[in-house]
Amino acid sequence: MDLTPLPLVNDTSHRAAGDLINDYRARRAFEEEERAQRRRIQLEEQRSDLNPPDVRIRAWEKVHGLRMPADSGHPILEVIAGDTRLTLVEVHGEQQARVAEAVKRKALKTSVVTPASE
């Protein structure tokens, strides 16, 4: 005599393969919509006149997964300026500010603190 229980009619633990595929597709569509929404927000952040140049450029870098080059003659700077709605002068200004900050950090790192004389 077989004593294994029969599945109940309302048992949802045994879903059809079609249901799983539909759930997967729905989840993928939802995830894609979330990604698209995040990208729209990031693009708005890089273009917003309410954000200063440094915020817009960092947003551009995040969207593209790139760093702004230090070379003031690099052709991508014109692309950055256009995408962020900044002038090339403003982009160069941010480059100079970053260089100044890097020099300042390096100077602080390499400066040796001498103990007070006894």
C-alpha positions in Angstrom: 0.0 0.0 0.0 1.4 3.4 -1.1 1.2 6.0 1.7 2.7 9.0 -0.2 0.4 11.9 -0.1 -1.2 13.2 -3.3 -0.7 16.8 -4.1 -3.6 19.1 -3.2 -5.5 20.9 -5.9 -4.7 24.3 -4.3 -1.0 23.5 -3.6 1.0 26.3 -5.1 4.4 24.7 -4.4 4.1 22.8 -7.7 3.7 25.6 -10.2 3.7 25.0 -13.9 6.8 25.8 -16.0 4.8 28.5 -17.8 4.2 30.3 -14.5 7.9 30.3 -13.7 8.8 31.7 -17.2 6.1 34.4 -16.8 7.4 35.3 -13.4 11.0 35.5 -14.7 10.0 37.7 -17.6 8.0 40.0 -15.3 10.9 40.2 -12.9 13.3 41.0 -15.7 11.0 43.6 -17.1 10.7 45.2 -13.7 14.5 45.2 -13.2 15.0 46.7 -16.7 12.5 49.5 -15.9 14.4 50.2 -12.6 17.7 50.4 -14.5 16.2 52.7 -17.1 14.8 55.0 -14.3 18.2 55.1 -12.5 19.8 56.1 -15.8 17.3 58.8 -16.4 18.0 60.2 -12.9 21.8 60.1 -13.5 21.4 61.8 -16.8 19.3 64.5 -15.3 21.9 65.0 -12.5 24.7 65.5 -15.0 22.7 68.1 -17.0 20.9 70.0 -14.2 21.7 73.7 -14.0 21.1 73.4 -10.3 24.3 71.3 -9.9 27.7 72.9 -9.9 30.3 71.8 -12.5 32.0 69.3 -10.1 28.8 67.5 -9.4 27.8 67.3 -13.1 31.2 66.0 -14.1 31.2 63.4 -11.4 27.7 62.3 -12.6 29.0 62.1 -16.1 31.9 59.9 -14.9 29.5 57.7 -13.1 27.2 57.3 -16.0 30.0 56.4 -18.4 32.3 54.6 -15.9 35.2 56.9 -16.9 37.4 59.5 -15.2 37.8 62.9 -16.7 41.4 63.0 -18.2 43.9 65.4 -16.8 45.1 66.4 -20.2 43.5 69.8 -21.0 43.7 69.1 -24.7 41.9 65.7 -24.6 39.1 65.6 -27.2 36.7 63.9 -24.7 36.5 67.2 -22.8 34.3 68.6 -25.5 31.9 65.7 -25.1 31.9 66.1 -21.3 31.1 69.8 -21.7 28.2 69.0 -24.1 26.8 66.2 -22.1 26.9 68.2 -18.8 25.8 71.5 -20.4 29.0 73.2 -19.2 31.4 75.3 -21.2 34.8 74.0 -22.0 36.2 76.7 -19.7 34.2 75.3 -16.8 35.4 71.8 -17.5 39.0 73.1 -17.6 38.3 74.8 -14.3 37.3 71.6 -12.7 40.4 69.9 -14.1 42.6 72.6 -12.5 40.7 72.3 -9.2 41.3 68.5 -9.2 45.0 68.9 -9.9 45.3 71.5 -7.1 43.5 69.1 -4.7 45.7 66.2 -5.7 48.9 68.3 -5.2 47.5 69.4 -1.8 46.8 65.8 -0.7 50.2 64.7 -1.9 51.9 67.5 0.0 50.1 66.6 3.2 50.9 62.9 2.7 54.6 63.5 2.2 55.1 66.2 4.8 56.8 64.9 7.8 55.6 65.9 11.2 58.6 66.4 13.6 58.1 65.8 17.3 58.5 68.8 19.5 61.9 69.4 20.9 62.4 68.5 24.6 
